[in-house]
Amino acid sequence: MPYEIVTASLDVNDKSGRIDVWFGPDMKTIVVSRRALLSVASPPRATEFRLLQYVETFCQIAARRLASTSGNTILITANDVRGWLCAWQSSPAPVPMQAVRHRLHDAGSV
């Protein structure tokens, strides 16, 4: 589902993130738990930079949960991030094309 990010900020007291997003005509608030911020990348950090670095990821996770969520707030937890990481890591990687190699003739075998 298409979305538009309005604001993203970190609550410095509990180190959780808050993202206000338009999902179509509906405004939703995504609350990213401290543990979700710590789980999204290594080394673990619950900072505003990490929130902004992965804001698209958190919005994608929230977009998948829209159908099963009622209300205007979507909580993203460490379990949600782990599920996203497993899905991301198990998705097939593009297969690089191999260059065609021609057998070289040895100068001594001519």
Number of C-alpha atoms within 10 A of each C-alpha: 9 9 16 12 16 12 10 17 17 21 12 11 6 10 19 21 27 21 22 19 19 14 17 11 7 9 16 20 20 23 22 26 19 21 18 25 25 19 20 22 14 7 7 13 18 21 19 17 12 17 26 16 12 14 19 13 15 26 23 15 19 25 17 11 15 16 8 6 13 9 8 12 17 21 18 23 17 17 12 19 22 14 12 17 15 11 11 11 10 9 9 8 8 6 6 6 6 6 6 6 6 6 6 6 8 7 6 5 5 5
